[in-house]
Amino acid sequence: MDRNNRNRKPRRKVCAFCADKVENIDYKTIGKYSRKVLSERAKIIPRRVTGTCARHQRQLTVAVKRARHIALLPFVND
């Protein structure tokens, strides 16, 4: 069993935003994605965990930070 697991490549994660054909991630629509991309402590989950592509991760980070500044998302969940 261990031999089979060593030879097998892990499955490539697919960007959820590319799959949904999302062009731009906006701070106004971040509420839809907040459960997937934010931890329970309201931290942004990294690309390697979520499988988001680099382009959408950059847009996501900017959108989350903007939404936090205008109080659409919390900075910290207690």
Secondary structure, 3 states (H helix, E strand, C coil): CHHHHHHCCCCCCCCHHHHCCCCCCCHHHHHHHHHHHECCCCCECCHHHHCCCHHHHHHHHHHHHHHHHCCCCCCCCC
